[in-house]
Amino acid sequence: MSEEPVEAALASTGATPRRIGLREAFGMRGSAPEPEAAAMSSAELLPGLLDGATRALLGRDALAGEHEAIAQALGQAGPGIDVADLTQRVLDSVLAAQPPALLEPGAERLGNEALFASIVNAIFRGLLGREAGEEGVAIWKAQAYERFLDGSVEDFIAFFVTMVVRSPEWVHRVLSDQARDMRAGFLPRDGVELTGHISLGCTGYTSALFRRYNLKRWSGPFDWLSANPAIIRDIIADDFRGFLDPDSWRTIPAEDRPDGRFYQCHHPGLESRHGAACILHNADMRATEGLAYMTRCVDRFRQSMRGLASKIVLQVAQEGADPGRDFQRTARALEEIGRSFQFVMVSLLPDHTSAPFPEVEPAGMEGRHRLLRVRMLGPIIGVDAVDMLDDLVLLRAALAAPGLE
């Protein structure tokens, strides 16, 4: 998934389709149900509303406790229930992603700012699979808060959903499966789909590349590690002892992280020894759950390296002072711990080509292992190559490299 934030879309130049509010979608218009909906009892209507709103906004089914709260609220409301008001309470509760205490008669409604933030975060979760966060809510508040205050909750939800689905991030998320299938059609056919290959860093790009082509079967210790080849060799030579020592790591404070979801911790010892950053993005090794997760990753790496299944160990690194030496030393370090593998190192040249295709040069070999130098069409931002052709050519070259003489 793209790491770029959602941006407010430009206004459409075509006809604007009529927006349908949640009440209308569930058979209610205005402040009261239509005659057809009125024939349905409140006990039948509102549980359905809870199921639909929870599934649409939170991406899950309503919990049993939430249904019990609905039933309790209906029982206390009596025959003169105000369906529109209770509907609003259902929406408030779902959007807040909290146990629906708001359904109880007389319960205090969410304040405007809290409800606005709940709507923004709920729609981000449902459509983009992530929170907007404080910064995202602040950005949207500057752009759309007045509209939220001037209209109904349902109208604002319809408006905000429209804004999100027009964003580049939504388009990327929707099209990613089709793009992956299309790209996979250009890969060599023999055994590629059935083989689990291993990422050896040096950033999350390598692991993400395997994932985009359905070649990633499990997570390893180097998948989301930013380090140079020398640090990775050091970790392998040490058999992960220092890597799995929580006292060797330092948690990166949240306020110092360029992105709050990543940059969890860093390793001062390895950094001082090699003069380069060593940042673990997806787990905090000082936390119990982070250490347990990374221990499982190391166990899977060891098991796969010792296994008989044929695999490629791929490392993509920015070109250093002597890529040939880095390649040879890493190949020999891997030979000490593995079998049935072929190591391919891709050394990325710092400049980009103006040619129609990425440039690939076989630059070295060590037994069955291969070094490639690649000049891409564009940069890598986060874990994505800006140009899809860079992904395709780099991966196809890596898969074919062991057969090159």
MIFIMAR-578361 format. One record per residue: z, x, y of N, C-alpha, C in turn. Coordinates in steps of 0.1 Angstrom, whole numbers, padded with zeros to 4 digits, always signed. Last residue first. Layout:
// residues N
ZXYZXYZXY ...
***
This chain:
// residues 405
-0172+0257-0167-0171+0271-0171-0172+0280-0159 -0154+0226-0169-0163+0235-0162-0161+0249-0167 -0136+0209-0181-0148+0212-0189-0158+0222-0182 -0115+0206-0163-0113+0214-0175-0125+0217-0183 -0128+0189-0143-0126+0203-0141-0124+0211-0154 -0129+0161-0144-0140+0169-0151-0138+0184-0151 -0107+0153-0130-0108+0149-0144-0119+0157-0152 -0113+0164-0105-0101+0169-0113-0102+0165-0127 -0136+0150-0098-0137+0164-0100-0125+0170-0108 -0125+0125-0096-0135+0127-0106-0137+0142-0109 -0107+0129-0075-0102+0126-0088-0112+0128-0099 -0125+0136-0054-0114+0145-0057-0110+0142-0072 -0142+0113-0052-0148+0126-0056-0137+0136-0060 -0123+0093-0046-0132+0092-0057-0137+0105-0062 -0110+0101-0022-0103+0098-0034-0112+0099-0046 -0133+0103-0005-0125+0115-0008-0117+0113-0021 -0142+0077-0003-0150+0086-0011-0142+0099-0014 -0124+0064+0014-0123+0062+0000-0131+0071-0009 -0108+0081+0040-0121+0078+0034-0120+0076+0019 -0081+0086+0042-0087+0077+0051-0101+0072+0046 -0059+0086+0014-0071+0092+0021-0078+0082+0030 -0025+0079+0015-0038+0074+0014-0048+0083+0021 +0001+0084+0020-0003+0086+0006-0017+0082+0004 -0001+0096+0052+0009+0090+0042+0004+0094+0028 -0034+0103+0053-0023+0098+0061-0013+0091+0052 -0056+0129+0050-0047+0120+0043-0036+0116+0052 -0088+0130+0069-0074+0133+0066-0067+0124+0056 -0122+0133+0056-0112+0129+0066-0098+0133+0061 -0137+0145+0037-0144+0139+0048-0134+0136+0059 -0125+0178+0025-0126+0163+0025-0133+0158+0037 -0131+0203+0004-0131+0200+0018-0134+0185+0019 -0113+0220-0021-0120+0208-0017-0119+0207-0002 -0113+0241-0049-0111+0240-0034-0120+0228-0029 -0096+0242-0080-0107+0236-0072-0103+0237-0057 -0088+0258-0110-0085+0257-0095-0098+0252-0088 -0078+0250-0143-0088+0252-0133-0083+0250-0119 -0072+0260-0178-0068+0255-0165-0077+0258-0154 -0077+0273-0201-0083+0260-0199-0080+0254-0186 -0074+0304-0186-0076+0297-0198-0083+0284-0196 -0078+0298-0155-0067+0305-0162-0067+0299-0176 -0100+0300-0128-0096+0295-0141-0086+0304-0147 -0114+0290-0096-0107+0299-0105-0104+0293-0118 -0130+0273-0081-0126+0286-0075-0118+0295-0084 -0155+0250-0076-0147+0256-0086-0143+0270-0082 -0155+0230-0048-0159+0243-0052-0150+0248-0064 -0168+0202-0031-0159+0207-0042-0164+0220-0047 -0168+0182-0002-0173+0194-0009-0163+0199-0019 -0177+0147+0002-0167+0158+0002-0173+0170-0006 -0209+0138+0018-0199+0138+0006-0189+0149+0008 -0224+0143+0040-0222+0129+0035-0212+0127+0025 -0207+0167+0062-0217+0163+0052-0214+0149+0047 -0187+0176+0077-0196+0165+0083-0207+0161+0074 -0154+0181+0064-0168+0183+0064-0175+0172+0072 -0124+0194+0080-0132+0184+0073-0147+0186+0074 -0100+0221+0073-0110+0214+0082-0117+0203+0073 -0083+0231+0054-0077+0225+0065-0087+0217+0074 -0088+0223+0019-0091+0231+0031-0087+0224+0043 -0067+0220-0008-0074+0212+0003-0076+0222+0015 -0069+0227-0040-0065+0233-0028-0073+0227-0017 -0058+0214-0069-0068+0211-0059-0062+0217-0046 -0054+0224-0102-0048+0225-0088-0060+0223-0079 -0048+0213-0134-0058+0214-0123-0051+0214-0110 -0040+0220-0167-0035+0220-0153-0047+0222-0144 -0038+0202-0195-0047+0210-0187-0043+0209-0173 -0019+0201-0226-0022+0197-0212-0032+0207-0206 -0007+0207-0250-0017+0196-0250-0019+0192-0236 +0026+0216-0238+0014+0218-0247+0005+0206-0245 +0051+0234-0219+0043+0223-0223+0032+0227-0233 +0065+0256-0208+0073+0244-0211+0065+0233-0218 +0049+0277-0203+0062+0280-0209+0069+0268-0214 +0028+0267-0189+0026+0271-0203+0039+0274-0210 +0039+0265-0163+0037+0252-0172+0035+0256-0186 +0037+0291-0155+0050+0285-0156+0050+0272-0165 +0010+0295-0155+0018+0303-0165+0032+0296-0166 +0002+0278-0134-0003+0276-0148+0005+0283-0158 +0015+0290-0113+0020+0277-0117+0014+0274-0131 +0002+0314-0111+0016+0314-0114+0021+0301-0119 -0025+0306-0105-0022+0314-0118-0007+0313-0121 -0021+0292-0080-0027+0285-0092-0023+0293-0105 -0012+0312-0064-0003+0300-0066-0008+0293-0079 -0034+0329-0064-0022+0334-0070-0012+0322-0073 -0053+0312-0052-0056+0318-0065-0043+0322-0072 -0043+0308-0026-0043+0297-0036-0045+0302-0050 -0028+0323-0003-0034+0329-0016-0034+0318-0026 -0019+0308+0018-0025+0322+0021-0032+0327+0009 -0029+0274+0010-0020+0284+0015-0027+0298+0017 -0042+0242+0014-0045+0256+0011-0036+0266+0017 -0021+0216+0003-0029+0222+0014-0030+0237+0011 -0026+0203-0030-0018+0211-0020-0027+0215-0009 -0021+0186-0059-0030+0186-0047-0021+0192-0036 -0021+0189-0094-0014+0193-0081-0024+0193-0070 -0019+0174-0125-0027+0176-0113-0017+0179-0101 -0024+0177-0158-0013+0179-0148-0020+0183-0135 -0038+0156-0182-0040+0165-0171-0028+0166-0161 -0033+0155-0217-0031+0150-0204-0035+0161-0194 -0030+0144-0251-0037+0152-0241-0035+0146-0227 +0001+0143-0268-0010+0135-0262-0016+0144-0251 +0023+0156-0278+0010+0160-0283-0002+0153-0276 +0049+0166-0254+0042+0157-0263+0028+0162-0267 +0061+0181-0235+0062+0186-0249+0054+0178-0258 +0055+0166-0212+0050+0179-0213+0050+0185-0227 +0069+0142-0218+0055+0142-0218+0049+0156-0219 +0096+0152-0217+0091+0146-0230+0075+0146-0230 +0098+0160-0191+0100+0170-0202+0093+0165-0214 +0093+0136-0177+0085+0147-0175+0086+0157-0187 +0115+0121-0186+0101+0116-0189+0091+0128-0188 +0136+0135-0175+0135+0134-0189+0121+0130-0193 +0131+0132-0147+0130+0145-0153+0129+0144-0169 +0135+0104-0145+0122+0110-0142+0120+0123-0148 +0162+0103-0151+0153+0096-0160+0139+0102-0158 +0172+0116-0129+0174+0122-0142+0165+0116-0152 +0165+0099-0109+0158+0111-0110+0160+0118-0123 +0184+0078-0115+0169+0075-0115+0162+0088-0117 +0208+0091-0111+0205+0085-0124+0190+0083-0125 +0207+0097-0084+0207+0108-0093+0204+0103-0107 +0206+0071-0073+0195+0080-0070+0195+0092-0081 +0231+0060-0081+0218+0054-0086+0206+0064-0084 +0248+0078-0067+0249+0077-0081+0236+0071-0087 +0236+0099-0041+0240+0086-0045+0239+0085-0060 +0224+0123-0036+0239+0122-0034+0245+0109-0038 +0198+0119-0038+0204+0125-0050+0219+0126-0048 +0180+0091-0031+0191+0100-0025+0199+0106-0036 +0146+0087-0035+0159+0087-0041+0168+0096-0033 +0120+0091-0024+0124+0078-0030+0137+0077-0036 +0116+0117-0013+0115+0105-0004+0120+0092-0010 +0129+0149-0008+0127+0138-0018+0127+0125-0011 +0116+0178+0005+0121+0165+0009+0118+0155-0003 +0116+0208+0016+0117+0202+0003+0124+0189+0004 +0097+0230+0037+0104+0218+0035+0105+0214+0021 +0101+0266+0035+0092+0254+0036+0101+0242+0033 +0112+0290+0027+0107+0289+0040+0098+0277+0042 +0124+0295+0003+0109+0295+0003+0103+0293+0017 +0151+0295+0007+0146+0305-0002+0131+0306+0000 +0155+0273+0023+0158+0286+0029+0152+0297+0020 +0148+0253+0005+0141+0254+0018+0143+0268+0024 +0166+0255-0016+0151+0257-0018+0144+0260-0005 +0189+0247-0001+0188+0260-0008+0173+0264-0010 +0185+0221+0010+0186+0233+0019+0184+0246+0012 +0166+0196+0003+0173+0206-0005+0174+0219+0003 +0171+0161+0014+0164+0174+0013+0173+0185+0007 +0165+0125+0012+0173+0137+0011+0165+0150+0011 +0147+0104+0020+0160+0101+0016+0169+0114+0016 +0121+0097+0030+0129+0108+0036+0144+0107+0032 +0117+0061+0034+0115+0073+0027+0124+0084+0033 +0123+0039+0049+0121+0037+0035+0121+0050+0027 +0123+0047+0076+0135+0044+0069+0135+0042+0055 +0105+0074+0087+0103+0061+0081+0116+0058+0073 +0117+0097+0098+0105+0091+0104+0102+0077+0099 +0152+0098+0100+0140+0096+0091+0129+0090+0099 +0174+0099+0115+0166+0111+0115+0153+0109+0106 +0189+0076+0110+0183+0078+0124+0174+0090+0125 +0198+0081+0084+0188+0071+0087+0181+0073+0100 +0202+0115+0074+0207+0103+0081+0195+0094+0085 +0196+0127+0043+0190+0127+0056+0195+0114+0063 +0219+0144+0022+0213+0131+0026+0208+0132+0041 +0212+0173+0005+0218+0167+0017+0211+0154+0021 +0218+0189-0026+0210+0181-0017+0219+0176-0006 +0235+0202-0043+0225+0210-0037+0217+0203-0027 +0252+0183-0054+0257+0191-0044+0247+0200-0037 +0237+0173-0076+0238+0165-0063+0243+0173-0052 +0214+0189-0094+0228+0191-0089+0229+0184-0076 +0188+0188-0102+0196+0177-0106+0211+0179-0102 +0179+0213-0093+0172+0200-0088+0181+0188-0091 +0192+0231-0107+0196+0230-0093+0190+0217-0087 +0179+0225-0132+0193+0225-0131+0198+0223-0116 +0152+0225-0139+0157+0213-0131+0172+0214-0129 +0145+0249-0150+0147+0238-0159+0154+0226-0152 +0138+0269-0133+0152+0266-0134+0155+0255-0143 +0110+0266-0133+0116+0278-0140+0131+0276-0142 +0108+0242-0119+0104+0242-0133+0111+0254-0140 +0116+0250-0093+0123+0239-0100+0120+0239-0115 +0097+0270-0088+0111+0274-0089+0119+0263-0096 +0074+0255-0087+0075+0265-0097+0090+0268-0099 +0080+0241-0063+0078+0233-0076+0079+0243-0088 +0080+0262-0045+0092+0254-0047+0091+0247-0060 +0053+0269-0046+0063+0279-0050+0077+0272-0053 +0038+0247-0036+0037+0251-0050+0048+0260-0055 +0062+0228-0014+0050+0237-0017+0049+0241-0031 +0069+0193-0011+0073+0207-0013+0060+0215-0014 +0080+0161-0013+0072+0170-0004+0077+0184-0005 +0079+0139-0040+0086+0151-0035+0076+0158-0025 +0072+0119-0057+0074+0116-0043+0083+0127-0036 +0067+0131-0082+0058+0121-0076+0059+0119-0061 +0082+0149-0095+0074+0154-0084+0065+0144-0077 +0095+0135-0116+0103+0141-0105+0095+0146-0093 +0076+0105-0123+0081+0118-0126+0088+0124-0114 +0071+0073-0137+0074+0081-0125+0080+0094-0129 +0042+0063-0157+0057+0064-0154+0059+0073-0142 +0015+0060-0157+0022+0052-0166+0037+0053-0164 -0014+0061-0139+0000+0064-0138+0008+0055-0147 -0040+0052-0136-0037+0064-0145-0023+0068-0145 -0050+0033-0119-0044+0029-0131-0042+0040-0141 -0058+0043-0095-0068+0042-0105-0062+0038-0119 -0035+0043-0079-0047+0035-0075-0057+0033-0085 -0020+0061-0093-0016+0047-0094-0028+0038-0089 -0032+0086-0087-0032+0081-0101-0029+0066-0101 -0026+0085-0059-0040+0085-0064-0041+0081-0078 +0002+0086-0059-0005+0074-0054-0019+0073-0058 +0005+0113-0068+0010+0101-0076+0003+0088-0072 -0007+0126-0046-0012+0128-0060-0008+0116-0069 +0008+0119-0023-0006+0115-0024-0011+0116-0039 +0033+0128-0020+0032+0116-0028+0017+0112-0030 +0027+0164-0025+0032+0152-0017+0030+0140-0026 +0017+0181-0043+0028+0186-0035+0033+0175-0025 +0028+0170-0076+0029+0171-0061+0016+0176-0055 +0020+0167-0101+0028+0179-0098+0029+0181-0083 +0016+0139-0122+0016+0145-0108+0025+0156-0107 -0001+0135-0152+0011+0139-0146+0009+0144-0132 -0016+0107-0170-0016+0120-0164-0004+0123-0156 -0022+0089-0198-0012+0090-0187-0012+0105-0182 -0052+0074-0208-0044+0086-0207-0035+0085-0196 -0069+0053-0209-0058+0053-0219-0049+0065-0218 -0089+0056-0192-0080+0045-0190-0068+0045-0199 -0103+0079-0201-0095+0079-0189-0085+0068-0188 -0118+0079-0225-0104+0081-0226-0096+0080-0213 -0147+0083-0209-0141+0087-0221-0126+0089-0220 -0158+0077-0184-0154+0066-0192-0145+0071-0204 -0153+0089-0151-0158+0091-0164-0151+0081-0174 -0155+0064-0124-0148+0075-0131-0155+0077-0145 -0165+0042-0112-0172+0054-0110-0166+0066-0117 -0148+0021-0116-0161+0020-0123-0169+0033-0122 -0127+0026-0099-0125+0030-0113-0138+0029-0121 -0135+0014-0076-0135+0028-0077-0134+0033-0091 -0132-0014-0083-0145-0008-0080-0146+0007-0081 -0105-0015-0088-0114-0018-0099-0128-0013-0096 -0096-0009-0062-0092-0001-0073-0102-0003-0085 -0106-0030-0047-0110-0017-0044-0107-0007-0056 -0092-0052-0058-0106-0051-0059-0111-0037-0057 -0066-0044-0050-0069-0045-0064-0084-0045-0067 -0067-0043-0022-0064-0031-0029-0068-0032-0044 -0071-0066-0006-0083-0059-0012-0080-0048-0021 -0045-0072+0001-0053-0082-0006-0064-0075-0013 -0037-0050+0016-0029-0054+0004-0037-0063-0005 -0056-0048+0036-0055-0037+0027-0048-0042+0014 -0050-0072+0049-0063-0070+0044-0063-0059+0033 -0023-0066+0058-0026-0077+0048-0039-0076+0042 -0029-0045+0075-0020-0043+0063-0022-0054+0053 -0044-0056+0096-0050-0046+0087-0042-0044+0074 -0038-0092+0099-0035-0078+0102-0042-0069+0092 -0041-0118+0094-0052-0112+0101-0050-0097+0103 -0017-0125+0083-0028-0125+0074-0041-0120+0081 -0001-0126+0106+0001-0115+0096-0011-0114+0087 -0010-0148+0121-0010-0134+0126-0009-0123+0116 -0005-0169+0103-0019-0166+0107-0020-0152+0112 +0023-0168+0103+0016-0165+0090+0001-0161+0094 +0027-0176+0129+0030-0163+0125+0024-0159+0112 +0018-0203+0129+0012-0193+0138+0014-0179+0133 +0035-0215+0110+0020-0215+0108+0014-0204+0117 +0060-0210+0123+0057-0204+0110+0042-0203+0107 +0056-0226+0146+0057-0211+0147+0054-0204+0134 +0056-0251+0134+0044-0246+0141+0044-0231+0143 +0082-0252+0124+0071-0253+0115+0058-0248+0122 +0098-0251+0147+0099-0240+0137+0087-0240+0128 +0080-0261+0177+0088-0264+0165+0088-0252+0156 +0080-0243+0208+0075-0252+0198+0085-0254+0187 +0092-0225+0225+0086-0236+0231+0081-0247+0221 +0103-0204+0210+0112-0212+0218+0105-0225+0222 +0079-0192+0201+0089-0197+0192+0098-0207+0198 +0068-0183+0225+0061-0194+0217+0070-0200+0207 +0086-0164+0232+0085-0176+0240+0078-0187+0233 +0082-0145+0211+0094-0152+0212+0093-0165+0220 +0059-0128+0209+0058-0142+0204+0071-0150+0206 +0063-0102+0218+0049-0108+0219+0050-0123+0216 +0089-0094+0215+0082-0092+0228+0069-0100+0229 +0091-0100+0188+0099-0108+0197+0093-0107+0211 +0076-0080+0176+0071-0094+0176+0079-0103+0186 +0093-0058+0182+0079-0059+0186+0074-0073+0187 +0117-0066+0169+0116-0064+0183+0102-0064+0189 +0108-0066+0142+0113-0079+0148+0112-0077+0163 +0103-0039+0139+0092-0049+0138+0096-0062+0144 +0129-0028+0142+0118-0024+0151+0107-0034+0151 +0143-0040+0121+0147-0042+0135+0136-0039+0145 +0120-0053+0096+0130-0043+0101+0133-0046+0116 +0103-0066+0079+0097-0061+0092+0107-0051+0098 +0103-0057+0045+0109-0062+0056+0102-0058+0069 +0076-0064+0021+0086-0055+0028+0092-0063+0039 +0054-0078+0012+0063-0072+0002+0073-0062+0008 +0037-0093+0027+0035-0079+0027+0044-0071+0018 +0045-0120+0023+0031-0117+0024+0028-0102+0023 +0073-0122+0020+0064-0130+0011+0050-0125+0011 +0083-0104+0039+0086-0102+0025+0076-0110+0016 +0072-0115+0063+0069-0101+0059+0071-0099+0044 +0086-0139+0062+0071-0139+0061+0066-0125+0057 +0112-0130+0065+0109-0138+0054+0094-0138+0051 +0111-0117+0091+0114-0109+0079+0110-0117+0066 +0105-0139+0108+0097-0128+0107+0099-0120+0094 +0127-0157+0102+0113-0161+0100+0104-0149+0098 +0149-0141+0110+0148-0146+0096+0134-0150+0093 +0144-0138+0138+0144-0126+0129+0142-0130+0114 +0147-0166+0145+0134-0159+0147+0133-0146+0138 +0174-0169+0138+0164-0177+0131+0150-0170+0133 +0186-0152+0157+0188-0150+0142+0177-0157+0134 +0178-0164+0181+0174-0150+0178+0175-0147+0163 +0190-0190+0179+0175-0188+0181+0171-0174+0176 +0214-0194+0153+0210-0192+0167+0196-0189+0167 +0215-0219+0127+0213-0205+0131+0210-0205+0146 +0240-0245+0130+0226-0240+0128+0225-0226+0132 +0269-0253+0112+0263-0248+0124+0249-0242+0121 +0272-0284+0094+0272-0270+0095+0265-0265+0107 +0270-0312+0093+0279-0306+0103+0279-0291+0104 +0264-0311+0058+0265-0319+0070+0275-0313+0080 +0251-0282+0043+0262-0291+0044+0262-0298+0058 +0231-0264+0045+0227-0278+0040+0239-0287+0042 +0240-0240+0050+0235-0247+0062+0232-0262+0058 +0245-0227+0027+0256-0234+0033+0252-0243+0044 +0225-0216+0007+0223-0227+0016+0235-0234+0021 +0227-0181+0007+0231-0193+0000+0231-0205+0010 +0198-0168+0026+0212-0169+0023+0215-0181+0014 +0174-0166+0040+0176-0159+0027+0190-0158+0023 +0167-0179+0063+0178-0169+0064+0180-0161+0051 +0148-0196+0052+0143-0185+0061+0154-0174+0063 +0165-0213+0039+0155-0205+0031+0151-0193+0039 +0179-0225+0060+0186-0218+0049+0177-0209+0042 +0159-0237+0076+0168-0227+0082+0175-0218+0071 +0148-0255+0057+0140-0244+0062+0149-0233+0068 +0170-0272+0054+0165-0265+0042+0157-0253+0047 +0173-0282+0080+0184-0274+0075+0179-0266+0062 +0149-0296+0082+0151-0285+0091+0162-0276+0085 +0156-0316+0063+0144-0307+0061+0146-0295+0069 +0176-0329+0077+0179-0322+0065+0168-0312+0061 +0160-0340+0097+0171-0331+0101+0175-0323+0089 +0143-0357+0083+0137-0346+0091+0148-0336+0094 +0161-0375+0071+0153-0366+0062+0148-0354+0071 +0191-0386+0074+0180-0382+0084+0172-0371+0076 +0204-0411+0054+0201-0397+0056+0190-0395+0065 +0218-0434+0047+0212-0433+0060+0208-0419+0063 +0231-0432+0022+0218-0439+0023+0211-0437+0036 +0247-0399+0022+0246-0413+0020+0233-0419+0022 +0255-0372+0024+0247-0378+0035+0247-0394+0034 +0267-0364+0001+0276-0366+0013+0268-0374+0024 +0245-0361-0016+0256-0371-0019+0265-0374-0007 +0230-0342-0003+0225-0356-0004+0236-0366-0007 +0247-0320-0006+0244-0325+0007+0239-0339+0007 +0247-0318-0034+0259-0320-0027+0257-0326-0013 +0220-0311-0038+0225-0324-0044+0238-0328-0037 +0219-0287-0025+0210-0298-0020+0216-0311-0025 +0236-0272-0040+0240-0274-0026+0231-0286-0021 +0222-0272-0064+0235-0278-0064+0239-0281-0050 +0200-0256-0056+0198-0270-0060+0211-0278-0060 +0214-0232-0053+0208-0238-0042+0204-0253-0044 +0222-0227-0079+0232-0229-0069+0226-0236-0056 +0198-0221-0091+0205-0233-0095+0215-0237-0085 +0173-0210-0067+0183-0208-0077+0191-0221-0080 +0138-0213-0064+0151-0217-0059+0161-0215-0071 +0117-0185-0072+0121-0199-0074+0135-0201-0068 +0101-0165-0047+0108-0167-0059+0111-0181-0060 +0090-0159-0022+0084-0153-0033+0092-0155-0046 +0099-0169+0002+0107-0158-0004+0101-0152-0016 +0081-0188+0010+0086-0179+0020+0093-0167+0014 +0073-0202-0013+0063-0198-0004+0068-0187+0006 +0096-0208-0027+0086-0200-0034+0076-0194-0024 +0111-0222-0008+0116-0209-0013+0105-0201-0020 +0094-0244-0004+0097-0235+0007+0102-0222+0002 +0094-0256-0031+0082-0251-0024+0084-0241-0013 +0121-0261-0035+0114-0253-0045+0101-0247-0038 +0128-0278-0013+0135-0265-0015+0127-0256-0024 +0110-0299-0018+0109-0291-0006+0116-0278-0007 +0122-0308-0042+0108-0303-0042+0105-0295-0030 +0147-0317-0032+0146-0306-0042+0132-0300-0043 +0137-0338-0015+0142-0326-0009+0143-0314-0019 +0126-0359-0031+0118-0352-0021+0124-0339-0018 +0145-0370-0048+0133-0364-0054+0125-0355-0044 +0165-0379-0031+0169-0370-0042+0157-0364-0048 +0150-0396-0014+0155-0383-0009+0158-0373-0020 +0123-0412-0032+0137-0411-0028+0140-0397-0023 +0093-0423-0018+0099-0413-0027+0114-0412-0022 +0084-0439+0002+0087-0445-0011+0094-0436-0021 +0079-0421+0022+0091-0429+0023+0095-0435+0010 +0054-0412+0016+0065-0403+0013+0078-0411+0013 +0039-0433+0025+0038-0429+0011+0050-0421+0007 +0046-0434+0053+0050-0445+0044+0049-0441+0029 +0058-0401+0062+0048-0411+0062+0052-0422+0052 +0092-0394+0075+0081-0393+0065+0071-0404+0067 +0097-0384+0109+0100-0392+0097+0089-0391+0087 +0089-0370+0130+0103-0370+0128+0107-0378+0116 +0058-0357+0119+0066-0361+0130+0081-0360+0126 +0054-0361+0084+0048-0358+0097+0057-0363+0108 +0053-0350+0050+0061-0355+0061+0054-0352+0074 +0043-0336+0028+0041-0351+0029+0049-0357+0040 +0044-0310+0029+0052-0316+0019+0052-0331+0021 +0028-0304+0051+0024-0299+0037+0032-0305+0026 +0043-0314+0071+0031-0321+0067+0026-0317+0054 +0063-0295+0072+0067-0309+0069+0054-0317+0064 +0049-0272+0078+0055-0273+0065+0059-0287+0062 +0018-0279+0095+0032-0275+0094+0037-0277+0080 -0014-0266+0098-0006-0276+0090+0008-0271+0089 -0038-0263+0123-0026-0257+0116-0018-0268+0110 -0073-0264+0123-0060-0271+0125-0049-0265+0117 -0089-0233+0132-0087-0244+0123-0073-0251+0126 -0108-0226+0160-0095-0225+0154-0092-0236+0145 -0140-0212+0160-0132-0224+0161-0119-0222+0154 -0141-0177+0170-0146-0189+0165-0137-0201+0167 -0127-0155+0179-0138-0160+0188-0144-0173+0183 -0092-0151+0177-0105-0154+0170-0115-0160+0181 -0074-0125+0192-0077-0139+0191-0091-0141+0185 -0063-0098+0171-0070-0103+0183-0073-0118+0181 -0030-0096+0157-0045-0096+0156-0051-0101+0169 -0005-0072+0159-0009-0085+0163-0024-0085+0163 -0001-0051+0130-0004-0053+0144-0008-0067+0147 +0021-0037+0107+0013-0048+0111+0011-0048+0126 +0020-0001+0102+0027-0014+0106+0017-0025+0109 +0009+0017+0074+0008+0014+0087+0014+0000+0091 +0009+0024+0048+0022+0025+0054+0021+0021+0069 -0007+0005+0023-0008+0012+0035+0006+0013+0041 +0000+0008-0012+0000+0000+0000+0000+0009+0012 
***
